[in-house]
Amino acid sequence: MRRGWRNFAEPPLAMGDFKDIMTDAIIDSQDGHNAIAGQLLKDERVFTAMMGMLARQVYRAFADRKANA
């Protein structure tokens, strides 16, 4: 199989269905990110809650790093 791939201009996985599947996955991921960003920007309550969760995670990560140093 490996020797056969040398005869192609590009590996078969980069063509056909695989390319379509990867493109769809990227678009779906972007749609998800846009939906979350939209929710955060539309609702101050949601934005504040997410900001608080992120701040706590960053604080804990720094505290853990300092404790393990």
GROMACS elastic network, one bead per residue, 0.5 to 0.9 nm:
[ bonds ]
;  ai    aj funct       b0    kb
    1     4     6  0.51131   500
    1     5     6  0.65645   500
    2     5     6  0.53526   500
    2     6     6  0.71573   500
    3     6     6  0.56045   500
    3     7     6  0.76968   500
    4     7     6  0.57100   500
    4     8     6  0.76401   500
    5     8     6  0.54652   500
    5     9     6  0.84683   500
    5    10     6  0.78328   500
    5    11     6  0.60955   500
    5    12     6  0.75748   500
    6     9     6  0.77023   500
    6    10     6  0.83392   500
    6    11     6  0.81688   500
    7    10     6  0.86326   500
    8    11     6  0.62861   500
    8    12     6  0.75224   500
    9    12     6  0.89335   500
   10    13     6  0.83281   500
   10    14     6  0.68646   500
   10    15     6  0.79293   500
   11    14     6  0.57038   500
   11    15     6  0.73714   500
   12    15     6  0.53270   500
   12    16     6  0.77431   500
   12    18     6  0.85988   500
   13    16     6  0.75249   500
   13    17     6  0.81377   500
   13    18     6  0.57921   500
   13    19     6  0.74746   500
   14    17     6  0.85374   500
   14    18     6  0.62167   500
   14    19     6  0.56742   500
   15    18     6  0.61657   500
   15    19     6  0.54903   500
   15    20     6  0.82961   500
   16    19     6  0.56194   500
   16    20     6  0.65937   500
   16    21     6  0.89065   500
   17    20     6  0.50490   500
   17    21     6  0.60518   500
   17    22     6  0.85472   500
   18    21     6  0.50761   500
   18    22     6  0.61158   500
   18    23     6  0.85165   500
   19    22     6  0.51897   500
   19    23     6  0.60990   500
   19    24     6  0.85976   500
   20    23     6  0.50971   500
   20    24     6  0.61277   500
   20    25     6  0.85969   500
   21    24     6  0.51641   500
   21    25     6  0.61866   500
   21    26     6  0.87260   500
   22    25     6  0.50570   500
   22    26     6  0.62579   500
   22    27     6  0.86817   500
   23    26     6  0.52019   500
   23    27     6  0.62619   500
   23    28     6  0.86153   500
   24    27     6  0.51286   500
   24    28     6  0.60304   500
   24    29     6  0.84905   500
   25    28     6  0.51010   500
   25    29     6  0.60628   500
   25    30     6  0.85775   500
   26    29     6  0.51051   500
   26    30     6  0.61941   500
   26    31     6  0.86465   500
   27    30     6  0.50596   500
   27    31     6  0.61801   500
   27    32     6  0.86980   500
   28    31     6  0.50366   500
   28    32     6  0.63135   500
   28    33     6  0.87632   500
   29    32     6  0.51162   500
   29    33     6  0.63106   500
   29    34     6  0.86463   500
   30    33     6  0.50900   500
   30    34     6  0.61031   500
   30    35     6  0.85899   500
   31    34     6  0.51093   500
   31    35     6  0.61871   500
   31    36     6  0.87516   500
   32    35     6  0.51240   500
   32    36     6  0.63276   500
   32    37     6  0.86161   500
   33    36     6  0.52242   500
   33    37     6  0.60924   500
   33    38     6  0.84721   500
   34    37     6  0.50696   500
   34    38     6  0.59640   500
   34    39     6  0.86170   500
   35    38     6  0.50667   500
   35    39     6  0.63083   500
   35    40     6  0.87463   500
   36    39     6  0.51614   500
   36    40     6  0.62798   500
   36    41     6  0.86746   500
   37    40     6  0.51036   500
   37    41     6  0.61278   500
   37    42     6  0.85326   500
   38    41     6  0.52175   500
   38    42     6  0.60091   500
   38    43     6  0.85940   500
   39    42     6  0.52505   500
   39    43     6  0.61374   500
   39    46     6  0.72585   500
   39    47     6  0.79585   500
   40    43     6  0.57182   500
   40    44     6  0.70305   500
   40    45     6  0.83761   500
   40    46     6  0.57342   500
   40    48     6  0.85196   500
   40    50     6  0.79712   500
   41    44     6  0.69764   500
   41    46     6  0.83933   500
   41    47     6  0.67610   500
   42    46     6  0.83688   500
   42    47     6  0.82907   500
   43    46     6  0.53770   500
   43    47     6  0.62817   500
   43    48     6  0.86925   500
   44    48     6  0.60216   500
   44    49     6  0.85403   500
   45    48     6  0.52027   500
   45    49     6  0.62254   500
   45    50     6  0.87088   500
   46    49     6  0.51098   500
   46    50     6  0.61890   500
   46    51     6  0.85060   500
   47    50     6  0.52308   500
   47    51     6  0.60524   500
   47    52     6  0.86003   500
   48    51     6  0.50122   500
   48    52     6  0.61570   500
   48    53     6  0.86856   500
   49    52     6  0.51488   500
   49    53     6  0.62974   500
   49    54     6  0.87029   500
   50    53     6  0.50831   500
   50    54     6  0.61254   500
   50    55     6  0.85014   500
   51    54     6  0.52104   500
   51    55     6  0.60865   500
   51    56     6  0.86598   500
   52    55     6  0.50858   500
   52    56     6  0.62087   500
   52    57     6  0.86702   500
   53    56     6  0.52213   500
   53    57     6  0.62932   500
   53    58     6  0.87358   500
   54    57     6  0.51083   500
   54    58     6  0.61885   500
   54    59     6  0.85495   500
   55    58     6  0.51850   500
   55    59     6  0.60831   500
   55    60     6  0.85798   500
   56    59     6  0.50574   500
   56    60     6  0.60641   500
   56    61     6  0.85337   500
   57    60     6  0.51252   500
   57    61     6  0.61018   500
   57    62     6  0.86545   500
   58    61     6  0.50982   500
   58    62     6  0.62577   500
   58    63     6  0.85543   500
   59    62     6  0.52486   500
   59    63     6  0.60904   500
   59    64     6  0.85811   500
   60    64     6  0.59551   500
   60    65     6  0.84016   500
   61    64     6  0.51429   500
   61    65     6  0.60658   500
   61    66     6  0.85278   500
   62    65     6  0.50434   500
   62    66     6  0.60530   500
   62    67     6  0.85151   500
   63    66     6  0.50986   500
   63    67     6  0.60858   500
   63    68     6  0.86148   500
   64    67     6  0.50340   500
   64    68     6  0.61380   500
   64    69     6  0.85744   500
   65    68     6  0.51876   500
   65    69     6  0.61024   500
   66    69     6  0.51931   500
